[in-house]
């Protein structure tokens, strides 16, 4: 692939990813507004979706097949470019989804005996959540793309998965703290 083709592929990848995130959040929060659902049930739904994603990914193994052609094209490109790191990254991501799913199931279990408060969100909070999520995903994706696309050989990416996971955990903690502060702000107002 030449540089222009890679750039076009990455733009399409980001566009599709952003559309999927926004549509998913809109559908989820629209359903929550019209259907009375508790915090525990929301945790169960998220846990189930994460578990499904992780388990299906682990069972699929190293295949590059995808329902969306752009993701298949990206997977083929990255598999060739990254070599062994591609396998490590995918396996780590899917295992992470399963572990996060376990935490969400645990949270649902802990909240099961709480009074059935319905899950509700203000529009301004939802807008902030969507904005921060998109910003985080896009910035992380662009950094990842640059590292992969600019590497000259597979050895340039050796240890990439471990380093990116450490950075991801740090950014995740910072994001959680920011969301906690924003949530407390909305609760206390």
Secondary structure, DSSP 8 states (H G I E B T S, - for coil): --HHHHHHHHHHHHHHHHHHHHHHHHHHHHHHHHS--BHHHHHHHHHHHHHHHHHHHHHHTT----SSHHHHHHHHHHHHHHTHHHHHHHHHHHHHHHHHHHHHHHHHHHHTTS---B----HHHHHHHHHHHHHHHHHHHHHHHHHHHH-SSGGGGTTHHHHHHHHHHHHHHHHHHHHHHHHHHHHH-
